[in-house]
Amino acid sequence: MARTSLLARSPFAPSFWRSPVRGTRFTALLGVVLLGGITLLFVTGLLSYAAYNPNLAAVNDKTPDKGILGFYLFDWPTDPPWLYRLTQGVHVTLGVTLIPVLLAKLWSVVPKLFTLPPARSLTHALERLSLLLLVGGALFEFTTGVLNIQLDYVFPGSFYPLHFYGAWVFFAAFLAHAILRTPTALRNLRRMRAPSQEGGEEHGEHGKPGEGATRVARDEPDELAAPEPADPTVSRRGAFGLVGGASLLLFATTAGRSFDGPLRRTALLAPHGGAEPGSGPGGFQINKTAAYAGISAAETDEEAWRLVVTGRTGTVRLTRAALRAMPQHSSALPIACVEGWSTSDQWWRGVRLRDLAALVGHEDAPDVFVESLQRRGAFRHAALRSNQVADPRSLLALDVNGEELTPDHGHPARVIVPGAPGVLNTKWVTRLSFGGVK
């Protein structure tokens, strides 16, 4: 008897859940928003991973055991040059904006996690399994993503494979759940526009059946509506307003990271919002400082530093003076990083990568393996595809915005390539191996 009484007061009892806001229509509308938003997140996430050219070289590939999950990979283009800035900006900003919608959706379906018996049919069992994977995957993906963009990633293991494989698990569960629940969600959305059989609405303004109100379909009871609803403290319309308002607030305090000027200062929740580092030609955003990378002034001194270039005809060692003696070219290109921040076009000046390739016997630009003086951290080395090397805007930059590179921006020389993620625009370059990608 005591056990029965305890069960009646537990989350497994339908009467435990009393919010009058819950209902299939409330959940359905949130689900439709997430259906479009998460699909776009998944696509832009895959594009971000493809932008690293992971199937080109081991140093670029952070998920070497991806197997068939790498089916979508392709040679990342250099046009338009702002492509990665757009796709990753959308990915991060949309992900943050959807957090209130996701949390509201999870809250709305919590009772489903506690329904008994655990499985009434095969379809019900599959739906419950997809729901568990969906909830776990969503929390994991959004949590790891937020921590990464805040530069406070604390999970054991690398962000790249965990987020990558987690995305596939989450999206598979999301797709299965969508297939199972979309017909019901669409029916519920159609009913939201239809008056009840007695001319009133199915639910009152506060989400509780009003006097004289009639359910649209008596043969399909609302599985999520509370059987014994408490007095309302907010209407369903108000609940939607709270979720939408929270999403707009997160959008307004995040989106500015993808812009310069006043909008950038609105990115209060972004680690790269607010004032730019320093001022003048080098006063634009960076991720790694020279101090963090272990770069000393002694090794980048004019007398000490040499660029080693290897290729078909051998090896050439170049000083900065020798590089400046070569034909100089300028490119207006942005910097865009996986954390979602980016800068507008900066004016870079230096030697074309394809000219350096020709210097060591490559008339047709090959792939190149780039090595940095950087002591620690990911992407100390990176590989670039032949189409990136061949692009006339791809430079080994010596100057930016009319002045010599600062130490934090990669002095004495850095790579800049149109459309490439920031980590592939290697700073503090010490060696270029054309045709030597490994």
C-alpha beads as a LAMMPS data file, in Angstrom:
LAMMPS data file: protein, C-alpha beads

438 atoms
437 bonds

1 atom types
1 bond types

-500.0 500.0 xlo xhi
-500.0 500.0 ylo yhi
-500.0 500.0 zlo zhi

Masses

1 110.0

Atoms # bond

1 1 1 0.000 0.000 0.000
2 1 1 2.798 2.378 0.949
3 1 1 4.569 1.459 -2.305
4 1 1 1.445 2.307 -4.303
5 1 1 1.121 5.622 -2.479
6 1 1 4.766 6.451 -3.148
7 1 1 4.355 5.636 -6.848
8 1 1 1.296 7.881 -7.010
9 1 1 3.412 10.823 -5.834
10 1 1 6.357 10.047 -8.141
11 1 1 7.066 11.331 -11.685
12 1 1 5.679 8.029 -12.983
13 1 1 2.179 9.101 -11.927
14 1 1 0.355 11.272 -14.520
15 1 1 -1.011 13.460 -11.712
16 1 1 2.557 14.479 -10.810
17 1 1 2.717 16.721 -13.891
18 1 1 0.274 19.589 -13.392
19 1 1 1.372 22.463 -15.628
20 1 1 -1.623 23.600 -17.738
21 1 1 0.778 24.885 -20.416
22 1 1 1.854 21.438 -21.550
23 1 1 0.066 19.967 -24.520
24 1 1 0.719 18.344 -27.863
25 1 1 0.038 21.565 -29.740
26 1 1 2.501 23.510 -27.615
27 1 1 5.090 20.790 -28.184
28 1 1 4.262 20.505 -31.888
29 1 1 4.961 24.163 -32.614
30 1 1 8.287 24.025 -30.783
31 1 1 9.077 20.817 -32.663
32 1 1 8.470 22.420 -36.056
33 1 1 10.837 25.279 -35.188
34 1 1 13.491 22.782 -34.091
35 1 1 12.929 20.620 -37.164
36 1 1 14.038 23.438 -39.449
37 1 1 16.637 24.897 -37.097
38 1 1 18.410 21.671 -36.188
39 1 1 18.460 20.514 -39.804
40 1 1 20.242 23.757 -40.729
41 1 1 22.596 23.298 -37.759
42 1 1 23.463 19.792 -38.939
43 1 1 24.117 20.886 -42.527
44 1 1 26.288 23.857 -41.528
45 1 1 28.132 21.636 -39.047
46 1 1 28.983 19.174 -41.812
47 1 1 30.113 22.044 -44.018
48 1 1 32.356 23.299 -41.224
49 1 1 33.993 19.902 -40.919
50 1 1 34.426 19.624 -44.700
51 1 1 36.129 23.038 -44.689
52 1 1 39.045 21.513 -42.786
53 1 1 39.808 19.182 -45.726
54 1 1 40.073 16.259 -43.268
55 1 1 40.519 13.677 -46.017
56 1 1 43.597 15.522 -47.318
57 1 1 46.043 14.885 -44.484
58 1 1 46.258 13.326 -41.041
59 1 1 47.023 16.689 -39.418
60 1 1 43.705 18.075 -40.669
61 1 1 41.628 15.038 -39.697
62 1 1 40.430 15.052 -36.092
63 1 1 38.091 12.076 -36.688
64 1 1 40.282 9.484 -38.426
65 1 1 37.790 6.663 -37.777
66 1 1 34.819 8.415 -39.387
67 1 1 34.410 5.708 -42.056
68 1 1 31.201 6.131 -44.058
69 1 1 30.316 9.225 -42.050
70 1 1 32.783 11.094 -44.243
71 1 1 30.689 10.461 -47.367
72 1 1 29.823 14.159 -47.769
73 1 1 33.414 15.444 -47.824
74 1 1 34.547 17.412 -50.855
75 1 1 37.311 19.806 -51.826
76 1 1 36.562 23.018 -49.966
77 1 1 36.275 25.944 -52.427
78 1 1 37.951 29.341 -52.197
79 1 1 34.931 31.174 -53.608
80 1 1 33.142 32.977 -52.224
81 1 1 35.934 34.012 -49.841
82 1 1 33.398 34.668 -47.053
83 1 1 31.845 31.183 -47.304
84 1 1 33.192 29.844 -44.010
85 1 1 32.405 33.119 -42.287
86 1 1 28.772 32.682 -43.340
87 1 1 28.304 28.967 -42.661
88 1 1 30.015 28.915 -39.269
89 1 1 28.475 32.210 -38.201
90 1 1 25.039 30.775 -38.957
91 1 1 25.909 27.519 -37.187
92 1 1 27.020 29.124 -33.929
93 1 1 24.496 31.968 -33.799
94 1 1 21.580 29.693 -34.655
95 1 1 22.733 27.097 -32.139
96 1 1 22.777 29.641 -29.316
97 1 1 19.460 31.156 -30.430
98 1 1 17.717 27.767 -30.363
99 1 1 18.698 26.977 -26.751
100 1 1 15.453 28.358 -25.207
101 1 1 13.379 26.523 -27.831
102 1 1 15.223 23.279 -27.121
103 1 1 14.847 23.625 -23.346
104 1 1 11.135 24.418 -23.701
105 1 1 10.662 21.410 -25.971
106 1 1 12.471 19.110 -23.537
107 1 1 10.401 20.494 -20.657
108 1 1 7.194 19.904 -22.600
109 1 1 7.935 16.197 -23.175
110 1 1 9.434 15.316 -19.787
111 1 1 6.284 13.380 -18.754
112 1 1 6.824 11.067 -21.743
113 1 1 10.097 9.879 -20.228
114 1 1 8.218 8.555 -17.194
115 1 1 5.226 6.871 -18.808
116 1 1 4.421 3.300 -17.805
117 1 1 4.608 0.671 -19.162
118 1 1 7.939 1.488 -20.840
119 1 1 6.765 0.153 -24.199
120 1 1 3.190 -0.472 -25.343
121 1 1 4.143 -1.478 -28.878
122 1 1 7.147 -1.673 -31.185
123 1 1 6.409 1.830 -32.499
124 1 1 6.110 3.149 -28.962
125 1 1 9.375 1.451 -27.969
126 1 1 11.170 3.002 -30.937
127 1 1 9.727 6.398 -30.090
128 1 1 10.884 6.100 -26.446
129 1 1 14.367 5.043 -27.551
130 1 1 14.606 7.902 -30.041
131 1 1 13.445 10.291 -27.326
132 1 1 16.133 9.167 -24.885
133 1 1 18.856 9.471 -27.532
134 1 1 17.397 12.779 -28.657
135 1 1 17.383 14.309 -25.188
136 1 1 20.858 13.026 -24.329
137 1 1 22.299 13.953 -27.701
138 1 1 20.764 17.430 -27.669
139 1 1 22.087 18.250 -24.211
140 1 1 25.536 16.920 -25.122
141 1 1 25.778 18.751 -28.467
142 1 1 24.534 22.090 -27.207
143 1 1 26.649 21.895 -24.041
144 1 1 29.895 21.030 -25.849
145 1 1 29.181 23.636 -28.509
146 1 1 28.536 26.427 -26.005
147 1 1 31.637 25.538 -23.979
148 1 1 33.766 25.540 -27.130
149 1 1 32.610 28.938 -28.346
150 1 1 33.166 30.314 -24.846
151 1 1 36.743 28.984 -25.002
152 1 1 36.047 27.037 -21.810
153 1 1 35.850 23.471 -23.121
154 1 1 36.166 21.124 -20.135
155 1 1 35.107 17.747 -21.534
156 1 1 37.746 14.993 -21.591
157 1 1 38.875 14.320 -25.122
158 1 1 39.031 16.571 -28.160
159 1 1 36.032 18.727 -29.030
160 1 1 36.193 17.802 -32.708
161 1 1 35.513 14.026 -32.568
162 1 1 33.135 14.270 -29.608
163 1 1 31.025 16.955 -31.255
164 1 1 31.231 15.212 -34.638
165 1 1 30.121 11.751 -33.499
166 1 1 27.658 13.244 -31.027
167 1 1 26.072 15.177 -33.900
168 1 1 25.524 11.997 -35.894
169 1 1 23.956 10.174 -32.933
170 1 1 21.781 13.158 -32.127
171 1 1 20.671 13.756 -35.719
172 1 1 19.883 10.068 -36.282
173 1 1 17.668 10.105 -33.182
174 1 1 16.206 13.447 -34.247
175 1 1 15.394 12.106 -37.714
176 1 1 13.817 8.930 -36.330
177 1 1 11.759 10.937 -33.847
178 1 1 10.694 13.388 -36.563
179 1 1 9.552 10.551 -38.839
180 1 1 7.556 9.003 -36.018
181 1 1 6.033 12.238 -34.717
182 1 1 5.760 14.612 -37.695
183 1 1 2.308 13.363 -38.847
184 1 1 0.931 13.960 -35.358
185 1 1 2.658 17.329 -35.086
186 1 1 1.196 18.498 -38.407
187 1 1 -2.300 17.369 -37.393
188 1 1 -1.988 19.291 -34.152
189 1 1 -0.785 22.412 -35.935
190 1 1 -3.752 22.247 -38.335
191 1 1 -6.079 21.983 -35.363
192 1 1 -4.538 25.090 -33.813
193 1 1 -6.077 27.074 -36.658
194 1 1 -9.415 25.317 -36.538
195 1 1 -12.192 26.288 -34.083
196 1 1 -13.526 23.642 -31.753
197 1 1 -16.766 21.814 -32.487
198 1 1 -18.684 24.304 -30.333
199 1 1 -17.093 27.427 -31.802
200 1 1 -14.609 27.955 -28.974
201 1 1 -10.938 27.088 -28.653
202 1 1 -9.713 23.749 -27.438
203 1 1 -7.993 25.438 -24.521
204 1 1 -8.538 28.756 -22.845
205 1 1 -6.048 31.599 -22.874
206 1 1 -4.238 30.128 -19.893
207 1 1 -3.835 26.693 -21.437
208 1 1 -6.628 25.165 -19.286
209 1 1 -9.870 23.871 -20.815
210 1 1 -12.327 26.734 -20.604
211 1 1 -15.934 26.372 -19.607
212 1 1 -17.879 24.941 -22.515
213 1 1 -14.715 24.209 -24.491
214 1 1 -14.567 20.965 -26.409
215 1 1 -11.588 18.954 -27.617
216 1 1 -11.286 18.767 -31.371
217 1 1 -10.733 15.035 -31.369
218 1 1 -12.144 13.067 -28.478
219 1 1 -10.704 9.851 -29.836
220 1 1 -7.140 11.289 -29.632
221 1 1 -6.598 12.503 -26.075
222 1 1 -3.758 14.927 -25.485
223 1 1 -0.961 12.724 -24.143
224 1 1 0.988 15.671 -22.761
225 1 1 -1.827 17.679 -21.195
226 1 1 -2.015 17.455 -17.419
227 1 1 -4.981 15.291 -16.302
228 1 1 -5.294 17.436 -13.178
229 1 1 -3.914 20.840 -14.234
230 1 1 -2.961 23.390 -11.619
231 1 1 -4.116 26.985 -11.747
232 1 1 -2.301 28.758 -14.587
233 1 1 0.427 31.282 -13.889
234 1 1 1.126 31.991 -17.566
235 1 1 -0.855 31.405 -20.744
236 1 1 0.433 29.295 -23.576
237 1 1 0.695 32.442 -25.637
238 1 1 2.733 33.950 -22.825
239 1 1 4.932 30.836 -22.688
240 1 1 5.630 31.137 -26.413
241 1 1 6.426 34.806 -25.856
242 1 1 8.922 33.957 -23.122
243 1 1 10.657 31.371 -25.310
244 1 1 10.708 33.683 -28.328
245 1 1 11.915 36.621 -26.249
246 1 1 14.734 34.558 -24.735
247 1 1 15.803 33.411 -28.209
248 1 1 15.796 36.985 -29.515
249 1 1 17.867 38.100 -26.531
250 1 1 20.452 35.367 -27.147
251 1 1 20.508 36.223 -30.851
252 1 1 21.088 39.905 -30.100
253 1 1 23.897 39.137 -27.636
254 1 1 25.637 36.611 -29.906
255 1 1 25.209 37.556 -33.583
256 1 1 27.473 40.604 -33.297
257 1 1 30.540 38.349 -33.137
258 1 1 30.195 37.928 -36.903
259 1 1 30.327 41.645 -37.583
260 1 1 32.569 44.621 -36.917
261 1 1 31.748 48.048 -35.581
262 1 1 28.904 48.772 -33.109
263 1 1 27.199 45.405 -33.628
264 1 1 30.265 43.583 -32.323
265 1 1 29.851 45.329 -28.987
266 1 1 26.384 43.804 -28.606
267 1 1 27.871 40.297 -28.437
268 1 1 27.911 40.332 -24.647
269 1 1 27.754 36.541 -24.331
270 1 1 30.550 35.990 -26.828
271 1 1 34.178 35.892 -25.676
272 1 1 35.105 37.933 -28.736
273 1 1 32.507 40.640 -28.227
274 1 1 33.287 44.105 -26.955
275 1 1 36.386 46.098 -27.716
276 1 1 38.886 44.786 -30.227
277 1 1 42.367 43.823 -28.989
278 1 1 44.559 46.884 -29.370
279 1 1 44.112 49.490 -32.067
280 1 1 45.534 50.435 -35.436
281 1 1 46.117 48.117 -38.407
282 1 1 46.571 45.062 -36.164
283 1 1 43.582 45.796 -33.944
284 1 1 41.353 42.933 -35.071
285 1 1 40.434 39.689 -33.377
286 1 1 42.807 36.762 -32.749
287 1 1 42.464 33.388 -31.059
288 1 1 46.041 32.584 -30.047
289 1 1 48.627 35.046 -28.851
290 1 1 52.326 34.599 -29.570
291 1 1 52.888 34.072 -25.835
292 1 1 50.297 31.251 -25.728
293 1 1 51.913 29.568 -28.733
294 1 1 55.370 29.790 -27.131
295 1 1 56.800 32.120 -29.784
296 1 1 59.875 34.040 -28.636
297 1 1 61.188 37.263 -30.118
298 1 1 64.633 35.684 -30.558
299 1 1 63.427 33.061 -33.033
300 1 1 61.374 35.525 -35.106
301 1 1 64.160 38.095 -35.308
302 1 1 65.137 39.225 -38.813
303 1 1 68.546 37.580 -38.485
304 1 1 67.339 34.289 -36.965
305 1 1 64.150 33.449 -38.886
306 1 1 64.195 31.637 -42.210
307 1 1 61.393 30.251 -44.303
308 1 1 62.233 26.775 -45.600
309 1 1 60.485 25.951 -48.883
310 1 1 60.769 22.425 -50.320
311 1 1 59.447 20.995 -53.551
312 1 1 60.256 19.098 -56.732
313 1 1 63.619 20.781 -57.362
314 1 1 64.877 20.828 -53.785
315 1 1 64.948 23.198 -50.828
316 1 1 65.208 26.977 -50.641
317 1 1 65.783 29.025 -47.482
318 1 1 64.413 32.578 -47.575
319 1 1 64.845 35.559 -45.267
320 1 1 62.096 38.147 -44.908
321 1 1 64.190 40.464 -47.060
322 1 1 64.290 37.799 -49.783
323 1 1 60.526 37.359 -49.537
324 1 1 60.021 41.106 -49.843
325 1 1 62.198 41.102 -52.945
326 1 1 59.721 38.743 -54.643
327 1 1 56.582 40.125 -56.354
328 1 1 54.199 41.399 -53.674
329 1 1 50.427 41.031 -53.926
330 1 1 47.464 42.164 -51.836
331 1 1 44.238 40.395 -50.894
332 1 1 41.216 41.624 -48.935
333 1 1 40.113 38.602 -46.910
334 1 1 38.292 37.955 -43.617
335 1 1 39.324 35.699 -40.751
336 1 1 36.631 33.272 -39.556
337 1 1 36.964 30.663 -36.806
338 1 1 35.106 27.570 -35.659
339 1 1 33.938 29.396 -32.514
340 1 1 31.726 31.488 -34.800
341 1 1 33.551 34.818 -34.601
342 1 1 34.914 36.523 -37.669
343 1 1 36.330 39.816 -38.887
344 1 1 35.553 41.828 -41.966
345 1 1 38.065 41.937 -44.802
346 1 1 41.612 42.837 -43.764
347 1 1 44.158 43.940 -46.358
348 1 1 46.948 41.365 -46.477
349 1 1 50.149 41.768 -48.503
350 1 1 52.856 39.262 -49.258
351 1 1 53.964 36.533 -51.673
352 1 1 51.499 34.315 -53.483
353 1 1 51.654 30.685 -52.411
354 1 1 51.691 29.598 -56.035
355 1 1 54.766 31.755 -56.670
356 1 1 56.563 29.992 -53.815
357 1 1 55.514 26.650 -55.304
358 1 1 56.961 27.699 -58.666
359 1 1 60.195 28.647 -56.918
360 1 1 60.770 24.957 -56.104
361 1 1 59.703 23.513 -59.435
362 1 1 55.899 23.320 -59.308
363 1 1 54.388 25.146 -62.261
364 1 1 51.001 23.647 -61.425
365 1 1 50.253 24.382 -57.791
366 1 1 50.245 21.204 -55.653
367 1 1 48.986 20.586 -52.140
368 1 1 51.185 22.072 -49.430
369 1 1 52.085 21.066 -45.890
370 1 1 52.510 24.113 -43.626
371 1 1 54.551 24.070 -40.407
372 1 1 54.571 26.691 -37.676
373 1 1 56.940 27.744 -34.908
374 1 1 54.015 27.189 -32.522
375 1 1 55.032 24.952 -29.620
376 1 1 51.699 23.640 -28.387
377 1 1 48.029 23.421 -29.209
378 1 1 46.116 21.994 -32.162
379 1 1 46.895 22.831 -35.794
380 1 1 50.572 23.619 -35.345
381 1 1 50.735 22.024 -38.794
382 1 1 48.115 22.119 -41.523
383 1 1 47.631 20.993 -45.116
384 1 1 46.115 23.037 -47.938
385 1 1 44.690 21.693 -51.181
386 1 1 46.046 22.539 -54.596
387 1 1 43.005 24.711 -55.412
388 1 1 43.775 26.790 -52.310
389 1 1 47.447 27.128 -53.247
390 1 1 46.553 28.041 -56.845
391 1 1 44.146 30.830 -55.912
392 1 1 45.867 34.183 -56.635
393 1 1 44.500 35.594 -53.365
394 1 1 46.267 32.947 -51.258
395 1 1 49.319 34.539 -49.699
396 1 1 52.204 34.055 -47.361
397 1 1 51.427 37.422 -45.777
398 1 1 54.116 39.709 -44.367
399 1 1 51.925 42.779 -43.765
400 1 1 48.334 43.542 -42.868
401 1 1 46.440 46.796 -43.333
402 1 1 49.572 48.592 -44.487
403 1 1 51.880 47.600 -41.635
404 1 1 54.107 44.677 -40.726
405 1 1 52.398 41.768 -39.010
406 1 1 52.339 41.993 -35.225
407 1 1 53.620 38.998 -33.218
408 1 1 50.047 38.008 -32.300
409 1 1 48.984 38.120 -35.945
410 1 1 51.765 35.812 -37.062
411 1 1 54.981 37.784 -37.515
412 1 1 57.231 37.100 -39.336
413 1 1 54.900 35.419 -41.874
414 1 1 51.505 33.749 -41.963
415 1 1 49.260 32.003 -44.452
416 1 1 46.000 33.613 -45.539
417 1 1 43.630 31.691 -47.818
418 1 1 40.155 32.749 -49.034
419 1 1 37.303 30.773 -47.497
420 1 1 39.471 28.674 -45.164
421 1 1 38.815 28.254 -41.420
422 1 1 41.040 30.419 -39.249
423 1 1 43.140 27.501 -37.981
424 1 1 44.245 26.693 -41.540
425 1 1 45.559 30.241 -41.944
426 1 1 48.709 29.204 -40.088
427 1 1 50.669 31.859 -38.187
428 1 1 54.420 31.997 -37.495
429 1 1 55.140 29.888 -40.583
430 1 1 58.581 28.330 -40.723
431 1 1 58.282 25.690 -43.463
432 1 1 56.259 25.064 -46.635
433 1 1 56.499 21.585 -48.219
434 1 1 54.868 21.641 -51.641
435 1 1 53.741 18.227 -52.801
436 1 1 54.755 16.904 -49.385
437 1 1 51.377 16.589 -47.678
438 1 1 51.337 13.791 -45.117

Bonds

1 1 1 2
2 1 2 3
3 1 3 4
4 1 4 5
5 1 5 6
6 1 6 7
7 1 7 8
8 1 8 9
9 1 9 10
10 1 10 11
11 1 11 12
12 1 12 13
13 1 13 14
14 1 14 15
15 1 15 16
16 1 16 17
17 1 17 18
18 1 18 19
19 1 19 20
20 1 20 21
21 1 21 22
22 1 22 23
23 1 23 24
24 1 24 25
25 1 25 26
26 1 26 27
27 1 27 28
28 1 28 29
29 1 29 30
30 1 30 31
31 1 31 32
32 1 32 33
33 1 33 34
34 1 34 35
35 1 35 36
36 1 36 37
37 1 37 38
38 1 38 39
39 1 39 40
40 1 40 41
41 1 41 42
42 1 42 43
43 1 43 44
44 1 44 45
45 1 45 46
46 1 46 47
47 1 47 48
48 1 48 49
49 1 49 50
50 1 50 51
51 1 51 52
52 1 52 53
53 1 53 54
54 1 54 55
55 1 55 56
56 1 56 57
57 1 57 58
58 1 58 59
59 1 59 60
60 1 60 61
61 1 61 62
62 1 62 63
63 1 63 64
64 1 64 65
65 1 65 66
66 1 66 67
67 1 67 68
68 1 68 69
69 1 69 70
70 1 70 71
71 1 71 72
72 1 72 73
73 1 73 74
74 1 74 75
75 1 75 76
76 1 76 77
77 1 77 78
78 1 78 79
79 1 79 80
80 1 80 81
81 1 81 82
82 1 82 83
83 1 83 84
84 1 84 85
85 1 85 86
86 1 86 87
87 1 87 88
88 1 88 89
89 1 89 90
90 1 90 91
91 1 91 92
92 1 92 93
93 1 93 94
94 1 94 95
95 1 95 96
96 1 96 97
97 1 97 98
98 1 98 99
99 1 99 100
100 1 100 101
101 1 101 102
102 1 102 103
103 1 103 104
104 1 104 105
105 1 105 106
106 1 106 107
107 1 107 108
108 1 108 109
109 1 109 110
110 1 110 111
111 1 111 112
112 1 112 113
113 1 113 114
114 1 114 115
115 1 115 116
116 1 116 117
117 1 117 118
118 1 118 119
119 1 119 120
120 1 120 121
121 1 121 122
122 1 122 123
123 1 123 124
124 1 124 125
125 1 125 126
126 1 126 127
127 1 127 128
128 1 128 129
129 1 129 130
130 1 130 131
131 1 131 132
132 1 132 133
133 1 133 134
134 1 134 135
135 1 135 136
136 1 136 137
137 1 137 138
138 1 138 139
139 1 139 140
140 1 140 141
141 1 141 142
142 1 142 143
143 1 143 144
144 1 144 145
145 1 145 146
146 1 146 147
147 1 147 148
148 1 148 149
149 1 149 150
150 1 150 151
151 1 151 152
152 1 152 153
153 1 153 154
154 1 154 155
155 1 155 156
156 1 156 157
157 1 157 158
158 1 158 159
159 1 159 160
160 1 160 161
161 1 161 162
162 1 162 163
163 1 163 164
164 1 164 165
165 1 165 166
166 1 166 167
167 1 167 168
168 1 168 169
169 1 169 170
170 1 170 171
171 1 171 172
172 1 172 173
173 1 173 174
174 1 174 175
175 1 175 176
176 1 176 177
177 1 177 178
178 1 178 179
179 1 179 180
180 1 180 181
181 1 181 182
182 1 182 183
183 1 183 184
184 1 184 185
185 1 185 186
186 1 186 187
187 1 187 188
188 1 188 189
189 1 189 190
190 1 190 191
191 1 191 192
192 1 192 193
193 1 193 194
194 1 194 195
195 1 195 196
196 1 196 197
197 1 197 198
198 1 198 199
199 1 199 200
200 1 200 201
201 1 201 202
202 1 202 203
203 1 203 204
204 1 204 205
205 1 205 206
206 1 206 207
207 1 207 208
208 1 208 209
209 1 209 210
210 1 210 211
211 1 211 212
212 1 212 213
213 1 213 214
214 1 214 215
215 1 215 216
216 1 216 217
217 1 217 218
218 1 218 219
219 1 219 220
220 1 220 221
221 1 221 222
222 1 222 223
223 1 223 224
224 1 224 225
225 1 225 226
226 1 226 227
227 1 227 228
228 1 228 229
229 1 229 230
230 1 230 231
231 1 231 232
232 1 232 233
233 1 233 234
234 1 234 235
235 1 235 236
236 1 236 237
237 1 237 238
238 1 238 239
239 1 239 240
240 1 240 241
241 1 241 242
242 1 242 243
243 1 243 244
244 1 244 245
245 1 245 246
246 1 246 247
247 1 247 248
248 1 248 249
249 1 249 250
250 1 250 251
251 1 251 252
252 1 252 253
253 1 253 254
254 1 254 255
255 1 255 256
256 1 256 257
257 1 257 258
258 1 258 259
259 1 259 260
260 1 260 261
261 1 261 262
262 1 262 263
263 1 263 264
264 1 264 265
265 1 265 266
266 1 266 267
267 1 267 268
268 1 268 269
269 1 269 270
270 1 270 271
271 1 271 272
272 1 272 273
273 1 273 274
274 1 274 275
275 1 275 276
276 1 276 277
277 1 277 278
278 1 278 279
279 1 279 280
280 1 280 281
281 1 281 282
282 1 282 283
283 1 283 284
284 1 284 285
285 1 285 286
286 1 286 287
287 1 287 288
288 1 288 289
289 1 289 290
290 1 290 291
291 1 291 292
292 1 292 293
293 1 293 294
294 1 294 295
295 1 295 296
296 1 296 297
297 1 297 298
298 1 298 299
299 1 299 300
300 1 300 301
301 1 301 302
302 1 302 303
303 1 303 304
304 1 304 305
305 1 305 306
306 1 306 307
307 1 307 308
308 1 308 309
309 1 309 310
310 1 310 311
311 1 311 312
312 1 312 313
313 1 313 314
314 1 314 315
315 1 315 316
316 1 316 317
317 1 317 318
318 1 318 319
319 1 319 320
320 1 320 321
321 1 321 322
322 1 322 323
323 1 323 324
324 1 324 325
325 1 325 326
326 1 326 327
327 1 327 328
328 1 328 329
329 1 329 330
330 1 330 331
331 1 331 332
332 1 332 333
333 1 333 334
334 1 334 335
335 1 335 336
336 1 336 337
337 1 337 338
338 1 338 339
339 1 339 340
340 1 340 341
341 1 341 342
342 1 342 343
343 1 343 344
344 1 344 345
345 1 345 346
346 1 346 347
347 1 347 348
348 1 348 349
349 1 349 350
350 1 350 351
351 1 351 352
352 1 352 353
353 1 353 354
354 1 354 355
355 1 355 356
356 1 356 357
357 1 357 358
358 1 358 359
359 1 359 360
360 1 360 361
361 1 361 362
362 1 362 363
363 1 363 364
364 1 364 365
365 1 365 366
366 1 366 367
367 1 367 368
368 1 368 369
369 1 369 370
370 1 370 371
371 1 371 372
372 1 372 373
373 1 373 374
374 1 374 375
375 1 375 376
376 1 376 377
377 1 377 378
378 1 378 379
379 1 379 380
380 1 380 381
381 1 381 382
382 1 382 383
383 1 383 384
384 1 384 385
385 1 385 386
386 1 386 387
387 1 387 388
388 1 388 389
389 1 389 390
390 1 390 391
391 1 391 392
392 1 392 393
393 1 393 394
394 1 394 395
395 1 395 396
396 1 396 397
397 1 397 398
398 1 398 399
399 1 399 400
400 1 400 401
401 1 401 402
402 1 402 403
403 1 403 404
404 1 404 405
405 1 405 406
406 1 406 407
407 1 407 408
408 1 408 409
409 1 409 410
410 1 410 411
411 1 411 412
412 1 412 413
413 1 413 414
414 1 414 415
415 1 415 416
416 1 416 417
417 1 417 418
418 1 418 419
419 1 419 420
420 1 420 421
421 1 421 422
422 1 422 423
423 1 423 424
424 1 424 425
425 1 425 426
426 1 426 427
427 1 427 428
428 1 428 429
429 1 429 430
430 1 430 431
431 1 431 432
432 1 432 433
433 1 433 434
434 1 434 435
435 1 435 436
436 1 436 437
437 1 437 438
